[in-house]
């Protein structure tokens, strides 16, 4: 059964039906996927994509040099934000062993892409993201729903005081503006992780890569451009990177059912019921969304088969959709605008948990409840 989720309540919960095939049939589903050859690596796709992105970087660098002291440089900054996000998608896929057969080869590629090209710690991202995959939308276990600038749970919103409470009450409407700071947050958080006391695999190597990249990037921008323009260039690049990353990852789980801490739920149900696919409605639209989101639009299949290469996800979705329909397991899809609407509505509903008793009644009556 395929469903298009409407705006959910502030805290929906997973309640898988007893007797569904989820608890015993994942092995049957993955057997079908494997027999269809959908777990085979597509190395040529990733090599071609990487070359194309490198050519894009070379073009941006050429434009940067030729434009010189010009505010048109902000276009180059925006292009870099897009290219860095696309490279981050490949690093994400390498961390899932989608690119090469060899685990070490994937890690080497992911480390170079994340640390040297994007400037974000690969080890930090891998540790955090693996925890998310193991327990998506699970209270107390999924780092993606932990308290941050945004509150994802009503109890988090209720704990907010002062300015943060004011912001939380409006967090849905402010979600995309706040994403302009997410690029800076990703860089800062990953660097902070590299200086923690806990054991970090390859700490010195990652520190040298991240800071080497940061020093070279800042030196070139501030040497080539006037001071004000240089700050604007870096700001635009980080803003585009943050919005693009957030706009690609947020629609996949936000507003989907939450799993109470300590619940026992089978792998298939856990992954399918908490994930939302993004559809373009047509074959061309799906291809465009797939390119835009780096395969994250097939979130159900990505969570069921994390090592599946991006080019195979579309075919896998047909198999999984049919399987879910046969076994009456809800399979959620939405268009990109619909998903953003759901996310904003959900965050506003959570934010109302921090409602100020002195809020104007005429204003709050138009807020989603």
ChimeraX attribute file (.defattr): number of C-alpha atoms within 10 A of each C-alpha:
attribute: neighborCount
match mode: 1-to-1
recipient: residues
	/A:1	14
	/A:2	14
	/A:3	12
	/A:4	16
	/A:5	17
	/A:6	13
	/A:7	18
	/A:8	16
	/A:9	16
	/A:10	23
	/A:11	17
	/A:12	13
	/A:13	16
	/A:14	19
	/A:15	14
	/A:16	16
	/A:17	11
	/A:18	8
	/A:19	9
	/A:20	13
	/A:21	19
	/A:22	23
	/A:23	16
	/A:24	13
	/A:25	14
	/A:26	16
	/A:27	12
	/A:28	11
	/A:29	16
	/A:30	17
	/A:31	12
	/A:32	15
	/A:33	19
	/A:34	13
	/A:35	9
	/A:36	14
	/A:37	12
	/A:38	22
	/A:39	19
	/A:40	16
	/A:41	20
	/A:42	18
	/A:43	14
	/A:44	10
	/A:45	13
	/A:46	20
	/A:47	12
	/A:48	11
	/A:49	15
	/A:50	16
	/A:51	11
	/A:52	12
	/A:53	17
	/A:54	15
	/A:55	12
	/A:56	15
	/A:57	17
	/A:58	12
	/A:59	14
	/A:60	20
	/A:61	14
	/A:62	12
	/A:63	15
	/A:64	21
	/A:65	13
	/A:66	11
	/A:67	13
	/A:68	13
	/A:69	14
	/A:70	12
	/A:71	14
	/A:72	13
	/A:73	23
	/A:74	19
	/A:75	16
	/A:76	22
	/A:77	23
	/A:78	21
	/A:79	20
	/A:80	23
	/A:81	24
	/A:82	22
	/A:83	20
	/A:84	24
	/A:85	26
	/A:86	23
	/A:87	21
	/A:88	24
	/A:89	21
	/A:90	23
	/A:91	29
	/A:92	23
	/A:93	26
	/A:94	27
	/A:95	27
	/A:96	23
	/A:97	22
	/A:98	26
	/A:99	30
	/A:100	21
	/A:101	14
	/A:102	10
	/A:103	14
	/A:104	13
	/A:105	14
	/A:106	20
	/A:107	21
	/A:108	14
	/A:109	17
	/A:110	29
	/A:111	27
	/A:112	18
	/A:113	24
	/A:114	27
	/A:115	26
	/A:116	20
	/A:117	21
	/A:118	25
	/A:119	27
	/A:120	28
	/A:121	29
	/A:122	26
	/A:123	23
	/A:124	18
	/A:125	18
	/A:126	19
	/A:127	12
	/A:128	13
	/A:129	18
	/A:130	15
	/A:131	14
	/A:132	18
	/A:133	17
	/A:134	15
	/A:135	20
	/A:136	27
	/A:137	30
	/A:138	23
	/A:139	18
	/A:140	13
	/A:141	18
	/A:142	19
	/A:143	18
	/A:144	21
	/A:145	20
	/A:146	16
	/A:147	13
	/A:148	9
	/A:149	12
	/A:150	21
	/A:151	28
	/A:152	25
	/A:153	21
	/A:154	17
	/A:155	14
	/A:156	18
	/A:157	25
	/A:158	18
	/A:159	12
	/A:160	19
	/A:161	13
	/A:162	8
	/A:163	8
	/A:164	17
	/A:165	21
	/A:166	17
	/A:167	20
	/A:168	30
	/A:169	26
	/A:170	21
	/A:171	27
	/A:172	25
	/A:173	16
	/A:174	16
	/A:175	21
	/A:176	18
	/A:177	13
	/A:178	17
	/A:179	21
	/A:180	22
	/A:181	17
	/A:182	21
	/A:183	23
	/A:184	16
	/A:185	14
	/A:186	19
	/A:187	17
	/A:188	14
	/A:189	14
	/A:190	19
	/A:191	19
	/A:192	12
	/A:193	16
	/A:194	21
	/A:195	13
	/A:196	10
	/A:197	7
	/A:198	8
	/A:199	9
	/A:200	15
	/A:201	11
	/A:202	12
	/A:203	16
	/A:204	12
	/A:205	11
	/A:206	25
	/A:207	18
	/A:208	13
	/A:209	21
	/A:210	25
	/A:211	16
	/A:212	14
	/A:213	18
	/A:214	18
	/A:215	11
	/A:216	10
	/A:217	14
	/A:218	14
	/A:219	11
	/A:220	11
	/A:221	17
	/A:222	16
	/A:223	11
	/A:224	15
	/A:225	19
	/A:226	14
	/A:227	12
	/A:228	9
	/A:229	18
	/A:230	21
	/A:231	15
	/A:232	16
	/A:233	23
	/A:234	19
	/A:235	19
	/A:236	22
	/A:237	24
	/A:238	27
	/A:239	23
	/A:240	24
	/A:241	31
	/A:242	25
	/A:243	22
	/A:244	23
	/A:245	24
	/A:246	18
	/A:247	17
	/A:248	21
	/A:249	15
	/A:250	15
	/A:251	28
	/A:252	25
	/A:253	22
	/A:254	24
	/A:255	31
	/A:256	27
	/A:257	22
	/A:258	23
	/A:259	25
	/A:260	16
	/A:261	12
	/A:262	10
	/A:263	11
	/A:264	9
	/A:265	15
	/A:266	14
	/A:267	16
	/A:268	20
	/A:269	22
	/A:270	25
	/A:271	23
	/A:272	24
	/A:273	24
	/A:274	27
	/A:275	28
	/A:276	28
	/A:277	24
	/A:278	28
	/A:279	21
	/A:280	17
	/A:281	12
	/A:282	9
	/A:283	11
	/A:284	10
	/A:285	13
	/A:286	18
	/A:287	16
	/A:288	14
	/A:289	22
	/A:290	21
	/A:291	15
	/A:292	16
	/A:293	20
	/A:294	22
	/A:295	24
	/A:296	26
	/A:297	29
	/A:298	25
	/A:299	26
	/A:300	29
	/A:301	27
	/A:302	25
	/A:303	22
	/A:304	21
	/A:305	19
	/A:306	18
	/A:307	21
	/A:308	25
	/A:309	25
	/A:310	24
	/A:311	18
	/A:312	19
	/A:313	23
	/A:314	18
	/A:315	13
	/A:316	24
	/A:317	17
	/A:318	11
	/A:319	17
	/A:320	20
	/A:321	18
	/A:322	16
	/A:323	17
	/A:324	17
	/A:325	14
	/A:326	11
	/A:327	14
	/A:328	15
	/A:329	23
	/A:330	19
	/A:331	23
	/A:332	22
	/A:333	24
	/A:334	22
	/A:335	19
	/A:336	18
	/A:337	11
	/A:338	18
	/A:339	26
	/A:340	21
	/A:341	16
	/A:342	22
	/A:343	24
	/A:344	24
	/A:345	24
	/A:346	25
	/A:347	28
	/A:348	25
	/A:349	28
	/A:350	31
	/A:351	29
	/A:352	23
	/A:353	21
	/A:354	24
	/A:355	18
	/A:356	13
	/A:357	7
	/A:358	6
	/A:359	11
	/A:360	9
	/A:361	9
	/A:362	8
	/A:363	8
	/A:364	12
	/A:365	9
	/A:366	8
	/A:367	13
	/A:368	15
	/A:369	13
